[in-house]
Amino acid sequence: MQAVKIRVFGLVQGVGFRYSTKMIADKLAITGIVWNISDGTVKIIAQGADEQLQKFIQAIKASPSPFANVERIEVESTQPDPTLHGFRTA
């Protein structure tokens, strides 16, 4: 299992981005959490099988919400958290 922290920049708040991210995570069996940051970005902690996680990252880059505009993302490896179950929005 791999885990990453992702920070998403662009028009990603108030446009269904977190909900769309959760739908993709559920489809790919990714566990984690997504939440808005006060500076207008979105932060994601995601973990799962390497291949599924790479698909998830690509979907985030392509903007899971048709109303969002992802300008760029930052991806950082992190340690998996065994206490995370499912994927949730905060």
Number of C-alpha atoms within 10 A of each C-alpha: 12 17 21 20 18 19 19 23 19 15 17 22 19 11 14 14 25 24 15 17 23 21 16 18 27 15 11 16 17 23 23 25 22 22 17 19 12 8 7 14 17 21 19 21 23 25 29 20 13 12 11 18 22 13 14 23 17 12 15 22 17 15 22 23 18 11 14 18 19 19 13 13 17 12 13 11 13 13 11 17 15 8 8 14 11 14 20 19 13 7
